[in-house]
Structures are given as structure tokens and as C-alpha cells.
Amino acid sequence: MFIPQMFRTTSPNGTGQDWSRWISSITGGSSKAGVFITPEKAMAFGAVRACVTLLAESVAQLPCELYRREGEGRVRATDHPLYDLIHNQPNQKDTSFEYYEQGMGCLGIRGNHFALIERDADANIKELIPIHPDKVMVLKGPDGLPYYHLTEVNETLPMRMMHHIKAFSFDGFVGVSPIQTNVDTLGLALATEEHASGVFANGTTMSGVIERPKESGSIESQAKVDELLNKWKERHSGLRNAFSVALLQEGMTYRQLSMDNEKAQLLESRRFSVEEICRLYKIPLHMVQLNDKTTSWGSGIESMSLGFVIYTLLPWLKRIEAAQTRDLLLPSERGKYYIEFNVQGLLRGDQKSRYESYAIGRQWGWLSVNDIRRLENMPPIPGGNRYLTPLNMVDSKQLQQSMEATPEQLNQIEQILRM
């Protein structure tokens, strides 16, 4: 499949082909808070992991379908070799869920998803083999198209042999991720976490000083002072000793010096860090288990969940669909076939709202019984394909004709009047 030394980079004397390089992965970056951010370190922060896995699992659970246009309608193109690949099993190792979950995870963390395109003798796609973004270098060729250099095997592949999905991009060749462009936000969040951990690990429940009255005299040696302080720290420091009871002798008193966590707004800072991470990924707070007091479990949550599908999830789905159409379908097939994720399951409301909408569609004639049963994942029934027409909805021309009396009706009216 791979052809070694397919392309050569520019030589020092200026001969050869002219390549411009982009590195597709993130090596890390230092934040102003003094924390070095890497993708692995960012994923250790709970809010980042929650946002990335939420996007990855939401995409992976949706069925990816290949459709064929037939007149004004469409049918699933199950007879096409590509259908089973994108719908069931992209390669020998991964299920469709695992493949799309990994791909969306790479997009959320590194901004790029790469998969080798393996073809058979008839040029049909056999497998899509995902590659870690750290192992791919994107090159801009002399023809202005991207080429992909596999760093581990030192081979370069053309665009037709690589399926590449990229997030928002500055140059059109390599996508960037929120982690790459917002190291200061993540650095502050991780610094706050480290500070909170240090408070619980090293600080007493209430930091302060132990005061000894003058009449008691001074402690004889520094060793005695150190012994007293070490004993205090051993018994009352750390999370395991929180809320323990202290007994001071010889008139000693304990005076608190520093502010507690709530007064220092440590908890508020941690919450703000979570909100910032959610803002980067456009994730509603309730979807990462951070519920706003102003939001009730009712229409507000449903509206935000619908907004998540429309404004957060759909742009990613459209990005994936467009890349699949470009890389997996032949130019001659794109007018007849298209790829689409089915999001109907996510757009469904509660049972009462669904049934009310079904009733409206049924009464006004654009839904049949089997249409409704199909949306509810129920089998069709005999005679369920019939559509209804409301009796009060008729053509205005027919209405005008119905208002005009026929000769027979006029004759009957005259006979009644004569009686």
C-alpha cells in the first residue's frame, strides 16, 4: 500500500520540490499560570474529559448512513460497498462506535482525525485505519494539496490515501483544538486544582498560630518548638485529620490566620474554571453535571439539550459528513449518493410532546400510522400507509362550486315553497 520515498523535501541547495510543513499534533505549551499543558495533562482535568468524551460518545452513538437519491426521495444504499464500512465496521479491529468515538476524541483534543484508506484491486475502500495524530505530519505540496508524512515509517502519502477530518483551521491544512489555543485558560484551571490539592494535603483545617502566654515562660530550645509543631501537624494536618479535636496545655491558644476555602473563593474559582472549559467546547453546564440554580429540570433543560444538538453537535457532524463525502465517495458518485448521520433520536422530546406532534401530523395528513411507528422504532402494520385528509380542507374552487345550487336542488326548493 505504501510507497517509500514517494516525495522528497527541499534540499539545502534549493533543488527539489518545495514543501511547506505543518505539524498536525500538539507538543504542549506553557501557560501564564506556570503550568505546562499537554493533551494528556488536559484530559486529567475532569471538565475537559467530560466535554471531550461527551462529544465523542454523542457522535459515536448516531448511525452513519449512506443514502441514494431516487427522484425526490431517498433510500439507504445498503448494496453499496461503502455502506457497511461507515455504518457497521470501518476496519477489522474497530466497531463503528469505537471508530467514531476515537475520531471525535482526537478532534476534540488535537483538532485532527486521520485514517488510512485501504483499497482493494477494484479501488473500492476496504478499511479505514485510524492513526494517532502525533504520528502524522501534514505537508503542503507544490500543487497546493495536502500530503501526509507518516513519521514512524518515513513515508509520504497523497490525499487520496488518507481520510482527514480537521477542526477549525487557520491555514486550511491542519485543524486546531481548544487546548492548543487556550493554554492560559487550562493552565489557570489546573493551577487552581493543584492549589486546592495542596490545601487539603498540607494545610490544617484552620491555618494559624499557637500562642503561649508570657507568664508561662519561653520554651527552652528550638528542638522543643519543632517537636510541638511537628506533633500538631501530624495530628491535625491533612484530609484524614480534618475536624479532629485539639487539646492545648499551659494556657496555649490557637489563633486562625488565613481565610478558609470558601472565603478565599477557592470553590468559586474551581467552578469558574469548569464554566470556561465548557465555553471552549460549547457544552451546556448541566451536561457535565454542573447544574445552574436558575435552571429547573423542565423546559429549560430540554431547550439547552436541543441547543447542544443544533449548535454544538451538528457542526461537528456536518464537518465529518463533508470530509467523508470528499474522501470516500468518487466524484461521479456524489450527485447520486450522500452520507448523513441520523440525529432524530436526539431531537425527540418527551413522550407527551412526541405524541402531540404525531397527532397533529396524522390529523393534517402528512404522517401515516406506519410513519409514526417507524419514528418510534416499531414495526409497520397492514393498512398503516394510508394518509388522511381533513374534511374541512378542500380546494377553494371546489368550495365555490359546492356553494352553487344545482337545478335539481332549485326545483326541490320551489316545491317546498308551494306547499
C-alpha positions in Angstrom: 0.0 0.0 0.0 2.7 2.5 0.9 5.4 3.6 -1.4 8.6 4.6 0.4 10.3 7.8 -0.5 7.3 8.9 -2.6 8.2 12.5 -2.3 11.4 14.4 -1.4 11.7 17.6 0.6 13.7 20.6 -0.5 17.4 20.1 -0.4 19.8 22.6 1.2 21.0 23.9 -2.1 17.4 24.8 -3.1 16.8 22.0 -5.6 14.0 19.5 -5.5 10.4 20.1 -4.7 9.2 23.0 -2.5 7.3 21.7 0.6 5.9 23.8 3.4 5.3 21.8 6.6 2.7 21.8 9.3 2.8 19.7 12.4 -0.6 18.2 13.0 -0.2 17.3 16.6 0.3 19.3 19.8 3.6 19.1 21.7 2.4 21.3 24.6 2.6 24.8 25.7 3.4 26.9 28.8 0.6 28.9 30.4 1.0 32.2 32.3 0.0 30.3 35.4 3.3 28.4 35.1 1.7 25.1 34.2 2.9 23.2 31.1 -0.2 22.0 29.2 -0.2 18.8 27.1 -3.2 16.9 25.7 -2.7 14.1 28.3 -2.4 16.6 31.1 -5.5 18.5 29.9 -7.5 15.2 29.8 -6.6 14.7 33.5 -8.8 17.7 34.3 -12.3 16.4 34.9 -14.2 19.2 32.9 -12.0 18.6 29.8 -12.5 14.9 29.9 -16.3 15.3 30.4 -16.6 17.7 27.4 -14.4 15.6 25.1 -16.0 12.2 26.0 -19.5 13.8 25.8 -18.8 14.9 22.2 -17.1 11.6 21.3 -19.9 9.4 22.7 -22.7 11.6 21.2 -21.2 11.3 17.7 -20.4 7.6 18.1 -24.0 6.6 19.1 -25.5 8.1 16.0 -26.0 5.8 13.0 -24.0 6.9 9.9 -26.0 6.1 6.8 -25.2 6.1 3.1 -28.2 7.3 1.0 -29.1 7.1 -2.6 -31.3 9.7 -4.2 -34.3 8.4 -6.1 -36.4 11.1 -7.6 -37.5 13.4 -4.8 -37.0 10.7 -2.2 -34.1 8.7 -0.9 -33.3 5.1 0.2 -30.5 3.5 2.1 -27.8 2.4 -0.3 -27.2 -1.0 1.5 -25.9 -2.5 -1.7 -23.0 0.0 -2.0 -19.6 -1.4 -0.7 -19.2 1.8 1.4 -22.4 1.3 3.4 -21.2 -1.5 5.6 -17.9 0.2 6.1 -19.2 3.5 7.6 -22.3 2.0 9.2 -21.1 -1.2 10.9 -17.4 -1.8 10.8 -14.8 0.6 9.4 -11.9 -1.9 9.8 -11.2 -5.4 11.1 -10.4 -4.2 14.7 -12.9 -1.4 15.5 -16.7 -1.3 15.6 -18.4 1.8 14.2 -18.9 3.1 17.8 -15.2 2.7 18.7 -14.0 4.3 15.4 -16.2 7.4 15.6 -15.6 7.8 19.3 -11.8 7.7 18.8 -12.1 10.1 15.8 -14.2 12.6 17.6 -11.9 12.3 20.6 -8.9 13.2 18.5 -10.8 16.2 17.0 -11.7 17.5 20.5 -8.1 17.1 21.9 -5.8 17.6 18.9 -8.1 19.1 16.3 -7.4 16.4 13.6 -8.5 12.9 12.8 -6.5 10.7 10.4 -7.4 7.4 8.9 -5.5 5.4 6.2 -7.7 4.4 3.2 -7.1 0.8 2.3 -8.5 -0.2 -1.2 -8.9 -3.5 -3.0 -8.0 -4.3 -6.6 -11.2 -2.6 -7.9 -10.3 0.6 -6.0 -13.2 0.0 -3.5 -12.5 1.0 0.0 -11.8 -2.0 2.2 -10.8 -0.4 5.5 -10.4 2.9 7.3 -7.5 2.5 9.7 -7.2 5.4 12.3 -3.7 6.8 13.0 -2.7 8.8 16.1 -2.3 12.5 15.1 1.1 12.6 16.7 2.4 10.2 14.0 1.3 12.3 11.0 2.9 15.4 9.6 0.8 17.4 7.1 2.8 18.8 4.1 1.7 21.3 1.6 2.8 20.1 -1.9 3.8 22.1 -4.9 0.3 21.5 -6.3 -1.2 23.2 -3.3 -2.7 19.9 -2.0 -2.0 18.3 1.4 0.3 15.3 1.6 0.7 13.2 4.8 4.1 12.1 6.1 4.0 9.1 8.4 6.8 9.8 10.8 7.2 6.2 12.2 7.7 4.6 8.7 9.1 7.7 7.0 6.6 7.5 4.1 4.5 10.2 2.5 1.0 9.6 1.2 -1.1 11.6 -1.2 -4.5 12.9 -0.3 -6.4 10.0 -1.9 -4.9 7.6 0.5 -5.7 9.5 3.7 -9.1 10.4 5.3 -8.5 13.6 7.1 -11.1 15.5 9.3 -9.9 18.7 10.7 -11.4 21.1 13.2 -11.4 24.9 12.8 -8.2 25.7 10.9 -6.2 28.9 10.4 -4.4 27.6 7.3 -6.8 25.1 5.8 -4.4 22.2 6.2 -4.3 21.4 9.9 -7.1 21.9 12.5 -6.5 23.4 15.9 -8.2 22.4 19.1 -9.3 24.5 22.1 -6.4 23.0 24.1 -3.9 24.3 21.6 -5.3 27.9 21.5 -6.3 28.3 25.2 -3.4 27.1 27.2 -3.8 30.0 29.7 -7.4 29.0 30.5 -6.4 25.4 31.0 -3.3 26.4 32.9 -5.3 28.5 35.4 -7.8 25.7 35.8 -5.0 23.1 36.5 -3.2 25.6 38.8 -6.4 26.1 40.8 -6.7 22.3 41.1 -3.2 21.9 42.3 -3.7 24.7 44.8 -6.8 23.0 46.2 -5.0 19.7 46.4 -2.2 21.4 48.3 -4.6 23.0 50.7 -6.1 19.6 51.6 -2.8 17.7 51.6 -0.6 20.1 53.5 -2.8 22.6 55.4 -4.6 22.1 58.7 -8.3 22.6 58.9 -7.7 26.1 60.1 -4.2 27.6 59.5 -3.0 29.8 62.3 -0.5 30.2 65.1 -0.3 28.7 68.6 0.1 31.4 71.2 1.8 30.9 74.6 1.1 33.3 77.5 4.1 35.3 78.8 3.7 34.1 82.4 4.3 30.5 81.2 7.8 31.5 80.1 9.5 30.6 76.8 10.2 27.1 75.5 13.7 26.0 76.4 15.0 25.1 73.0 14.2 25.2 69.3 14.0 21.4 69.3 11.1 21.6 71.7 9.4 24.1 69.4 9.9 21.9 66.4 8.6 18.9 68.3 5.5 20.7 69.3 4.8 21.9 65.8 5.5 18.6 64.2 3.2 16.9 66.6 0.5 19.4 65.8 0.9 18.9 62.1 0.9 15.1 62.4 -2.3 15.0 64.4 -4.3 17.8 62.7 -2.9 18.2 59.2 -4.2 16.6 56.0 -7.7 15.4 54.9 -7.6 12.3 57.2 -7.3 14.5 60.3 -9.9 17.1 59.2 -12.3 18.1 62.0 -10.1 16.5 64.7 -10.2 17.9 68.2 -7.1 19.6 69.6 -6.1 20.0 73.3 -3.6 22.7 74.2 -1.8 22.9 77.5 -0.1 25.5 79.6 -2.5 28.3 78.6 -1.7 28.0 74.9 -4.4 29.2 72.4 -4.8 28.6 68.7 -5.5 31.7 66.5 -6.6 31.4 62.9 -4.7 33.4 60.4 -5.6 32.6 56.9 -9.0 32.6 55.3 -10.9 29.4 54.7 -11.5 27.9 51.3 -14.9 29.5 50.9 -13.8 33.0 51.9 -10.8 32.7 49.6 -13.3 31.9 46.9 -11.4 28.7 46.0 -14.6 26.8 45.3 -15.9 29.6 43.1 -12.7 29.7 41.2 -12.9 26.0 40.5 -16.5 26.4 39.3 -15.4 29.3 37.0 -12.7 27.0 35.5 -15.3 24.4 34.7 -17.5 27.1 33.1 -14.6 28.3 31.0 -13.8 24.8 29.7 -17.5 24.2 28.8 -17.4 27.6 27.0 -14.5 26.4 24.9 -16.4 23.3 23.8 -19.8 24.9 23.7 -21.2 22.4 26.2 -24.2 23.3 28.5 -23.2 23.1 32.1 -25.9 20.6 33.1 -24.3 18.1 30.6 -21.1 18.0 32.7 -23.1 17.6 36.0 -22.8 21.3 36.9 -26.4 22.4 37.4 -27.3 26.0 37.5 -29.6 27.0 40.3 -31.6 29.2 37.9 -32.3 26.2 35.7 -35.1 23.7 36.5 -35.5 20.2 35.2 -38.1 21.1 32.7 -38.4 23.1 29.6 -35.1 24.9 30.4 -33.0 21.7 30.4 -34.8 20.4 27.2 -34.2 23.7 25.4 -30.5 23.6 26.3 -30.2 19.9 25.3 -31.8 20.8 21.9 -29.4 23.7 21.6 -26.5 21.3 22.3 -27.6 19.2 19.3 -28.1 22.1 17.0 -25.3 24.5 17.9 -22.6 22.1 19.2 -23.1 18.6 17.8 -24.4 19.3 14.3 -21.4 21.4 13.2 -19.1 18.5 14.1 -21.4 16.1 12.2 -21.5 18.3 9.1 -17.7 18.5 9.2 -17.4 14.7 9.4 -20.0 14.2 6.7 -18.3 16.6 4.3 -14.9 15.0 4.8 -16.4 11.6 4.2 -18.0 12.7 1.0 -14.8 14.2 -0.2 -12.5 11.3 0.7 -14.7 8.2 0.4 -17.1 8.9 -2.5 -15.9 9.2 -6.1 -16.7 12.5 -7.8 -19.0 10.6 -10.1 -21.0 9.3 -7.2 -21.6 12.5 -5.2 -24.5 13.5 -7.3 -26.3 10.2 -6.6 -25.1 9.3 -3.1 -24.6 11.2 0.1 -23.6 10.4 3.7 -25.6 11.6 6.7 -25.8 11.0 10.5 -29.3 10.3 11.8 -29.9 12.7 14.7 -33.7 12.0 15.0 -33.2 10.1 18.3 -31.5 13.2 19.9 -34.1 15.6 18.6 -37.0 13.7 20.1 -38.7 15.4 23.0 -40.5 13.7 25.9 -43.3 11.2 25.3 -46.2 13.7 25.7 -44.6 16.2 23.3 -43.9 13.5 20.7 -47.4 12.1 20.8 -48.9 15.5 20.4 -46.8 16.2 17.4 -47.6 12.8 15.9 -51.3 13.6 16.4 -51.0 16.9 14.5 -49.1 15.2 11.7 -51.7 12.4 11.5 -54.7 14.7 11.6 -53.4 17.1 8.9 -52.3 14.3 6.6 -48.5 14.4 6.3 -47.9 11.4 8.6 -49.3 7.9 8.3 -49.6 5.3 11.1 -46.5 3.5 9.8 -44.6 6.7 9.6 -45.3 7.3 13.3 -44.5 3.7 14.2 -41.2 3.9 12.3 -40.2 7.0 14.2 -40.9 5.1 17.4 -38.9 2.1 16.3 -42.0 -0.1 15.9 -42.8 -2.5 13.1 -45.3 -1.4 10.4 -48.9 -2.8 10.4 -51.1 -3.7 7.5 -53.0 -0.7 6.1 -50.8 1.7 8.0 -49.6 3.6 5.0 -52.9 5.4 4.4 -52.8 9.2 4.8 -55.8 11.1 6.0 -57.3 14.4 4.6 -59.3 16.7 6.8 -62.8 17.2 5.6 -62.7 20.9 6.2 -59.7 21.3 3.9 -60.9 21.5 0.3 -59.8 23.4 -2.8 -61.3 26.9 -2.9 -62.6 26.2 -6.5 -64.4 23.2 -5.3 -65.8 25.2 -2.3 -67.3 27.8 -4.7 -68.9 25.1 -6.8 -70.4 23.5 -3.7 -72.0 26.8 -2.7 -73.9 27.0 -6.0 -77.2 25.1 -6.1 -77.9 22.6 -8.8 -81.1 22.7 -10.9 -82.5 19.7 -9.0 -81.9 21.5 -5.7 -83.7 24.6 -7.0 -86.6 22.5 -8.2 -86.9 20.9 -4.7 -86.8 24.4 -3.1 -89.7 25.6 -5.3 -91.8 22.6 -4.4 -91.3 23.3 -0.7 -92.2 26.9 -1.1 -95.5 25.9 -2.9 -96.6 23.7 -0.1 
